[in-house]
């Protein structure tokens, strides 16, 4: 099957950090392996952050040590907020990093403990010190659409911060994050239409949350703008501890199915993905979300297969997706 889009699995990082009870290390390792077996080509397996801020991530190095030798077809990454975290992740064997900073100053202080200018300086130091050791660098721009403290974020502020970080790391992938889950489709489309024009060699990705139930609609809006990399969490777990009111990520199974329905294939195995999502959701039933896990499983898998076959031999993905949009 031709893979048209990439779904980056973030449950082992964004999902597990949102749970009150710490997931045992061995359980994390087994879930990472189950998700990799479902076909994810990229996955965030942890975060190298202050143990006081996120005790759920204190075993990130142990998870990396166990998983790295086993992830042949999956590119593991870790989230870091500064040079110290980057050095620790690299020492643990990781060569793909996700550096996070916020467009909203107040959220940046709450999330990583400094103002945005300081985070930009940390990014500059990270690139200077570690660029040669990295296979891939992503920069997550949190609160790209909305702030839990200020409301809607002006598009110009997000695009300006994107420009700043690309000046420091022109080959980085930029991920625009709907941290609060309050973005809406026309807003998402408008920002990505601009961001795609200003992107660097690494392209642009989307990290949606589902607080208002718009995550799938927002994914499809971003896809219409040309985005081909989407973050999602199996079972719909997730949420920033420093974004009051935000709920979980878009569920990976829902995202993959929605994209397949629009003719964009992810390369994921539906049955294995749903089984892994069931296991992830069982860790925090009250926090789990998404829709497909509760649908009749046999019928769902049949529908998923039909959609893959229906679109498999048609025109190029962007053309057939745009044609679908025009027809509706």
N, C-alpha and C positions, 0 to 999 in steps of 0.2 A: 504494500500500500504506500502511495505517495504521502509524505507528511507535509502538510501545508502550514501548520501552526505549531508552536511549542507551548505546552502547558508546564510551567515550572511549579513543582509540588513544594508547598511551604508548610504543610502541617507539622513536620518534625521541628520546625522553628516557631513560626507564628502561632500554630495551633497549640503546641505543648506549653508555650510560655504563658498562654492565657488561662491555663488550668490551675485551680487552687492547689490541688494535690500534685506533687512532683511525680512524673512518670518514671518508673524504674529504668535504669540504664539498659538492661537487657531487653525490656519491652520496646524501648526506643529503637534499638538495633534491629530487632525483628520486624518492626513496622517499616523502617527504612528499607529493609531488604524486600518486604512484601510490595511496597510501592515501586521499587525499582523493577521488580518482576512484572508489574503491571505495564511497564513500558515507558516510564518517565525518563526522558533524556537529561533532565536537569532537576535538581532538588536542593533546597536549603535544609541542611541536616542539623543545624544548631546555630548558636550565637556566642561570640566571645565578648562578654559584657561583664559589668560589675556583678558579683554574686549577691551583693546586697540588694541591687535593683531587681535582678531576675534570678532568684535561686534555682528556678526550673532549668537553667542552662549551665549549671556548674559542672556538669559532666560532658560538656561539648567535646573536650579533647578525647575522652574515653570513647565516646560514640564515633568520633572520626577515626580513631585508631582501629576500632573493630570493623568499621564499614568500608573504609577506603580500599582495602585489598579486594573487596568483594563486589565493588560497583563498576564492573567492566564497561557497561553500556550507558551508565548514568554519570553525569558530571555533578559531583557534590560541591556545594558552596556553603559558606558561613557568613552570617551578618556580623559586622563590626561597626562600632561607633567612633573609633579613633585609632591612632597608630599603635597603641598598646594592644588593643584587641587584634589588630592586623598581625602584629608580630606573633601573638599567641596562636592565632589560626594557622599561620605559615609554619610555625614550629610544630604544630600538630599534623602537618602534612598536606594541608589544603592549599590549592593553587587558584581557587576561584573565590573572590570575596564580594560581599555586598556591603557597601559603605552607605550608612543612612544619615541623613540630615533633613531638617524640616524647613519648608518655606515660611511657616509661622514661627516667629521668634519665641513666643511663649511656649509653644509645643516643643521646640528644640531644647529649651532649658529643662522642661519637665522630662523629656524623653532621654536626652543624652547628657544633661547637666552643664550645658554651656550655650552661649548665643550662636547664631548661625554663622557669623563671621569666624568664630573660633573653630567651628566644624569645617569651614572651608579651608582654614589654615591646617587643620589636621589632615584633610584630604591631600593638600599640597605636600605635606610631609610624608604621607603614606606613599604617594606616587614617587617622590624623590628617593625614598628608602627601599621600596619593595617592587617597583614596576618590573624589574628584570626577573623577579621570582614568580610573577603572576601569569597565569594562562588567560585569565579573564577578570575584568573588573566591572562590576555594576554599581551604579549610584542610585539609591532609592531617594526620591524627593517626597518625603512625607508631607501630608496636608497640601497636596498640589491643587486640590479642588475646594477644600473646605477645612476650616479649623474648628476644633471643639471649643475654642476660646473666643474666636473672632467672627465665626460664620464664614460665608463665602470668601474664598481667596481670589483676588484679582488675577486674571490670566497673565497680565503683564509681569506680575511678581514671580510667578512660577517660571515663565519663559526667561526672565532675567537670571534667576538662579541657575537654570539649566545652562544658559550661555556661560555663566561664570565657571561652573564645574567642568564644562567641556573644554574651556580654555586650559584648565589644569590637566585634564585627562581626555584628550580628543578621541581616543579609541574606546572609551567606556560606553557601556550600555546604560541608557537613562531609563529609569522606571518611574512613571508618574503614579503616585499612590493616592487612592481615595480612602484615606486613613479613617475617616469618620463614617464612611458608607452613606453619605448624604448627597453625593453627586447625582446628576440626572443625565439622560442620554444626550440631549442637545448640548449641554455643557461639556460632556466628555468628548463629543465629536468636534466641537469648536476648538478645544484645547489641543487635541491630537492633530487636527488639521494643521495647526500652527507648529506644533512640536515636530511633526514629521518633516517639515520643511527645514527646520533648524537642527536636525539630529546629526550626530557625528557618525563615524565608521561603525560604532557598536549598535546603532539603532535605538529604538524606543520600545518600552514594554509598559504594561498596565497591571496595577495591583489593586483589584477592587475589593470592597467590603459590602456587606448586604444588609446594613442596618434598616434601610427603607424598602428593601425588597427589589432594588433596581440593579443588582449586580449583573445578572445575565443580560438585561437590556443594555447596560453600559458596556459589557464585553462586546456585544454585537455592534454597538455604535463605534467603539474603538476599532473593531475589525473593519468596519466600513471605511474608516479613515486610513486603513493600511497597516494597522498594528498586527503583528504576527507572533508576539510573545506575551503570554498572560500568566500571572500568578494565580494560584488557587490552592485550597487546602482540602484534602480528603475529609469527608464528613462535615465540611463547613465550619470546622473549628477555627479559632483565631480571634484577634482583637488586640489592640494596643492598650496595655495597662495604663498608659498616660493620655488616653483619649476618652474622657468620660462619655458614656452613652454609646460608644461604638460597639458593634457586635462582630460576628465572625466573618471570615473570608468567604468569597464565593466558593461553593463546594466544587471540587475538581471534577466529580462525576457529572454535575450539572453543566459545568462549562464545556467539558468535552462533548457531551451529548448535544448541547445547543449549537456548538460549532459544526458538528457533524451534520446536523439538520440543515445548516446553511451551506453545506458543501465544502467545509474546511476540515480536513482530517488531522488528527493529533497523533496517530500511531499508538494510541493506548488500547490495551485489551479491556473491553468493557466488563467482563465477568471478574477478572482479577482486580480491576480498579474498584468495583463495587464491594468485593470481599474485603479489600484493604480498608475501604471507607467505613464499612461496618465495624471493623476492629478499632479504627481510630475513634469513631463516634462513641463506642462503648466506654472509652476512657473518661468521657465527660458528657454523658447523655443530656444533661441540662443545657450544655453549651453547644451541642451539635446542631447542625442546620442542614439546609439543602432539601431537595424534593425527591430525587430519583430513588433514594434508598427505601422509601416507603411505598413505591409503586410496585405492582405485581412483577416479580423479578423475571419470570420467563417471557412475559409479554414485552417488557422493557428491552431485554436482550434481543428479542426478535426484531423489534422496531429499530434498535440501534444498528443491527446488521443490515436491515433493508435500506436505511439511509446511507450507509457507507457504500453499498452496492449501487444505489440509485445515482449517486453523484460521482462514482469512481471513474467513469469513462467520459465524463463531459469536459467542458472547456476548462481553461486554466482557473485556479481557485479564485483569484480576485475577480475575473470576468464573470464567473458563474455566481459568485456572491453578489456582485453588483446587479446582475440580472434578476436575482431573487428579490433584492430590495426594490428594484424598479417595478416588478410585477405586483408587489404588495402595496 
